[in-house]
Structure formats: structure tokens, C-alpha cells
Amino acid sequence: MAIKRTLLNTALVLVTAATLAACGQDSEDNNKVEDAMSSAGDAVEQTMDNASEALDNAGNAVEDTMTDTGNAMEDTMTDTGNAIEDTCEDVKEGVDAANTNC
């Protein structure tokens, strides 16, 4: 949302600067317009850099979360499998089965 607002404000500054440049007769005004346009360009560049960094950070966070989730699921599956196997062996021992391996 902040990126959109900044881009819209930048576009407004650029339009205003272009309008002033088209109407201006004084070189001092033209310098002000050029400065405003340069500042707007810098703001757009900074916004894009910030957005790119934020997306990189979000991507890394998602990747880390997915890895942690995958590891937790793998551990849970292993624990569940071991519990089932232990229960099976206990049942076989309880009925005096010849082979207690499951």
C-alpha cells in the first residue's frame, strides 16, 4: 500500500514538474523543475529498492517456514510410525505370537 502511494505521489510530482517546465520562462524555475524531477526519480528508485528488499525478505521467511514445517511433519510421521510399530509389537507379545516383529 505504501509503495502504491509513493508511486502515485511520484507520478503527481512528475506531472507537476513537467507542467511547470512547459510553462516556465525563467531558467531558475527550470532548475527547480529539474531538481523536483530528479528528487522524484530518486524517490521512485528508493521505493523500488525497498520493495525489492521487502520481497526478498518475505521470500526468505516463507522458505524458512516451509523448511521448518517440512521438518516438523517428517518428525511427526517418524514418531507416529514408531508408535504404531511399538503398539503392534506389544499386541503380538500380549497374544504370545511366535514373531513379534511388525
N, C-alpha and C positions, 0 to 999 in steps of 0.2 A: 504494500500500500504506500509506503514511504517512497519507494522507487518511482511509482507512478506519479505521485505528487511532485517529486523533484523533476521528473522529466517534463511534466506539464508546465511547471514553473519555468523551467529552462526554455521550453518552446515559446512561452509568453515573452520572456526576456529577449529571445532571438527575434521574434516578430516585432517587438517594440523597437529593438535596436535597428533592425532593417528599415523600419518606417522612419525612424529619426535620421538614418543615413540618407534615405531617399529625399527627405525634406530639408536636410541641413545644408546651409550655405557656408558656415564657418568651419574652418579646419579644426578649431578647438572642439566643436561639437562632434566632428567626425572622429577625433581621437577618443572622446568619451564613448562614442558608439562602438569603436573598435575595442576599447577596454571592456565594455559591457559584454560584447560578443565573446571576447577572449575568456572573460570570467565565466560566462555561461558554458562555454565549451569545456573549461576546466571542471565545472560542477558536474557536467554530464559524464566526463571521463571518470571523475572520482566516484560518482554514483554507480557507474558500470563496474568499476573495480570492486567497490563494496559489495555489489550484488553478486559478482563472480566469487568473491571470497566467501560470502554467506552460503552460496550454493555448494561450494566445495566443502565447507564445514558441515552442512546438512547431509551431504552425501557420505562423508566420513562417519558421521554419527549413525546414519542408517546402516552403513556397512558394519560398524561395530556392534550395533544392536542385533542385526541379523546373525552375526557370528556368535554372539553370546546366547541368543535364542537357540541356534542350532546346537551349540554345545550342551545347553541345558536339556534340550529334547533328547539328545543322544545319551546323556547321563540317565535321564528318566527311563528311557527304553531299556537300557542295560540293567538298571535296578529292577524294573518290572520283570524282565526276563529271568533275572536271578531269583526273584521272589517266587515266580511260577515254578521254576525248576526245583527250588528248595521245598515248596509245598508238595509237588509231585513226589519227590523222594521221600518226604515224611509220610505221605499216604501209602506208598509202596512198603515202607518199613512197618507201618501200622498193620498192614494185612499180611505181613511176613512173605512178601514177594521174593522170589529167588533172585531177580535182578532189580536192584533199587535205583539204577541209573535212569534218568529221564532225558 
